[in-house]
Amino acid sequence: MEQTIQLDSAEHRLELFGSGDEHLRIVRARCIVNIAARNNQIILEGQKENVEKACSVIELMRKHLVKFGKLDANDVIGLISKVEVNIEPDEEFGIHVYSPKKSIKPFTRGQRRYIEAMLNYDLTFCTGPAGTGKTYLAVAVAVSMLKKRQIRKIVLARPAVEAGEKLGFLPGDLQAKVNPYLRPLFDSLEDMMEFSQMRKLIDMDIIEVIPLAFMRGRTLNEACIICDEAQNTSSSQMLMFLTRMGRGSKMIITGDVTQVDLERGVKSGMLDAMETLAGTDGISLIGLDDTDIVRHNLVQNIVQAYEAKKKKGKH
């Protein structure tokens, strides 16, 4: 089947096609079609189902570019995932953050279930591989709640397990020592508000980004509390974290239980908590998988290849 898409002459071809036609190459690889760009036309050729899928993706790309004035490779990958799971933009699930004109929406059914769980439950566990948006969506919900004044504080915590929470051998002051482990959380925040605004909220102690160990002995009221990389907590650390929840607070715990970096023989506190609390009222357990990956299209292929290798090794 061959399909020609006629572009308006006023459309920004470079932004739509991407540098070196990068966006079209992503569509070609993910939708399994041949693509040729000639003047103001895009010509698609391949199996009927694949061509129709590619046409839907390109239409969403055009709408995205008109609405936001920009389009990058991650946007294209997300739009492809949206078409693959047949999810249309839904304002009900849009998460409004501080960045102007930015509304964060789910790209997969799994992400939609995750957002619903975070909004409807006070305690949510979310597991899944890299690239499924576990941390990003959790931070988005927290920032949205802060913007709406539903909470007074955001606390983002991560176990610094790579250094065994023994950071003394690293050069610099405490902030310099822990920053490498907390950087992914800062990255998510920076995508949702201006840097100056983020810095101001951190200086005012409205947003805290801290190592997990720093939460001991605290009670957090009217806060959204996120524990990222929670698969690397011990059972005692997880219990300590869970009991920090105070009045009017929401807690979100994320991790990839296939990537536990604890010492051999030490059970993941996240897994232990999920087993212990399964079936408890007011708690949601969400599992994302490789179909929910919305990073670079290679990430999904990488995760699937490693899973296949692991399964092969068990036989």
URNORZI-V268396 format. One record per residue. N is the residue number from 0. PSI is psi in degrees with one decimal (none if undefined). Layout:
BEGIN
N&PSI, N&PSI
END
This chain:
BEGIN
0&140.6, 1&136.8, 2&134.3, 3&129.0, 4&121.1, 5&123.1, 6&146.8, 7&142.6, 8&-23.4, 9&-11.8, 10&146.3, 11&96.5, 12&-41.5, 13&-45.0, 14&-37.2, 15&-46.0, 16&-28.1, 17&159.1, 18&126.3, 19&29.0, 20&31.9, 21&-43.1, 22&-40.2, 23&-34.7, 24&-34.9, 25&-44.6, 26&-43.2, 27&-44.8, 28&-41.4, 29&-32.6, 30&-8.3, 31&61.2, 32&160.9, 33&136.5, 34&130.6, 35&134.0, 36&119.5, 37&117.4, 38&-116.4, 39&31.4, 40&145.8, 41&123.0, 42&121.7, 43&138.3, 44&135.4, 45&-163.9, 46&147.3, 47&-48.3, 48&-41.0, 49&-39.2, 50&-42.4, 51&-38.7, 52&-45.7, 53&-38.7, 54&-41.8, 55&-40.6, 56&-47.1, 57&-36.8, 58&-42.0, 59&-35.9, 60&-42.5, 61&-44.2, 62&-40.7, 63&-43.0, 64&-39.4, 65&-41.1, 66&-42.2, 67&-12.4, 68&7.1, 69&160.1, 70&124.6, 71&178.7, 72&-38.3, 73&-36.9, 74&-44.6, 75&-44.1, 76&-41.6, 77&-40.5, 78&-36.2, 79&-44.2, 80&-37.8, 81&-42.4, 82&-39.5, 83&-32.9, 84&6.1, 85&42.3, 86&123.1, 87&154.3, 88&133.4, 89&110.3, 90&-25.1, 91&-31.5, 92&9.9, 93&131.4, 94&113.9, 95&122.0, 96&-168.5, 97&-31.3, 98&131.8, 99&140.5, 100&16.8, 101&123.5, 102&122.3, 103&121.9, 104&155.1, 105&144.5, 106&-12.2, 107&164.8, 108&-37.4, 109&-43.3, 110&-35.2, 111&-44.6, 112&-38.2, 113&-46.8, 114&-44.4, 115&-42.9, 116&-45.5, 117&-35.5, 118&-28.9, 119&-14.2, 120&150.1, 121&-20.6, 122&119.9, 123&129.1, 124&133.3, 125&121.6, 126&154.7, 127&162.0, 128&173.5, 129&141.6, 130&3.8, 131&-2.7, 132&17.8, 133&-55.2, 134&-45.4, 135&-46.3, 136&-34.7, 137&-44.8, 138&-39.1, 139&-44.1, 140&-42.5, 141&-45.7, 142&-40.7, 143&-42.5, 144&-37.9, 145&-43.1, 146&-39.1, 147&0.1, 148&31.1, 149&-18.6, 150&164.8, 151&-8.3, 152&147.9, 153&131.3, 154&120.5, 155&119.6, 156&149.9, 157&136.2, 158&132.3, 159&58.2, 160&-25.0, 161&-27.5, 162&16.1, 163&23.1, 164&19.7, 165&92.4, 166&5.1, 167&-27.1, 168&-12.4, 169&146.7, 170&157.9, 171&176.8, 172&-178.3, 173&-43.6, 174&-43.1, 175&-32.8, 176&-39.1, 177&-17.7, 178&-42.0, 179&-32.3, 180&-22.5, 181&-6.2, 182&-42.8, 183&-31.6, 184&-40.9, 185&-39.3, 186&-42.9, 187&-43.4, 188&-42.4, 189&-22.8, 190&-8.9, 191&-4.0, 192&162.0, 193&148.2, 194&-42.3, 195&-36.8, 196&-42.3, 197&-45.7, 198&-41.4, 199&-44.6, 200&-34.2, 201&-44.1, 202&-32.6, 203&0.7, 204&21.4, 205&-32.0, 206&128.1, 207&131.9, 208&107.4, 209&158.0, 210&148.6, 211&-37.8, 212&-23.0, 213&-3.2, 214&-7.4, 215&134.8, 216&3.4, 217&155.0, 218&126.1, 219&110.5, 220&148.0, 221&52.2, 222&155.1, 223&119.5, 224&120.9, 225&130.3, 226&112.0, 227&155.0, 228&38.8, 229&-13.3, 230&-18.6, 231&19.5, 232&150.7, 233&169.8, 234&-38.7, 235&-37.4, 236&-41.8, 237&-41.9, 238&-42.5, 239&-44.0, 240&-48.1, 241&-33.2, 242&9.0, 243&-12.4, 244&126.9, 245&-164.9, 246&138.2, 247&21.6, 248&158.3, 249&139.1, 250&133.9, 251&127.9, 252&121.6, 253&151.2, 254&164.4, 255&101.4, 256&-4.7, 257&-3.1, 258&57.7, 259&125.3, 260&15.7, 261&164.1, 262&150.5, 263&132.5, 264&-11.1, 265&120.5, 266&140.1, 267&129.7, 268&-29.3, 269&-47.6, 270&-42.6, 271&-42.6, 272&-40.9, 273&-38.5, 274&-40.9, 275&-37.8, 276&-2.0, 277&129.4, 278&-3.9, 279&133.8, 280&142.1, 281&3.9, 282&136.0, 283&136.0, 284&115.6, 285&132.5, 286&117.8, 287&156.1, 288&-169.6, 289&-16.6, 290&-11.7, 291&3.0, 292&126.4, 293&20.1, 294&-158.1, 295&141.9, 296&-22.4, 297&-25.7, 298&-43.7, 299&-42.8, 300&-39.3, 301&-47.6, 302&-44.1, 303&-38.4, 304&-41.9, 305&-35.9, 306&-40.6, 307&-38.9, 308&-40.8, 309&-43.4, 310&-38.4, 311&-36.8, 312&-20.8, 313&-17.0, 314&none
END
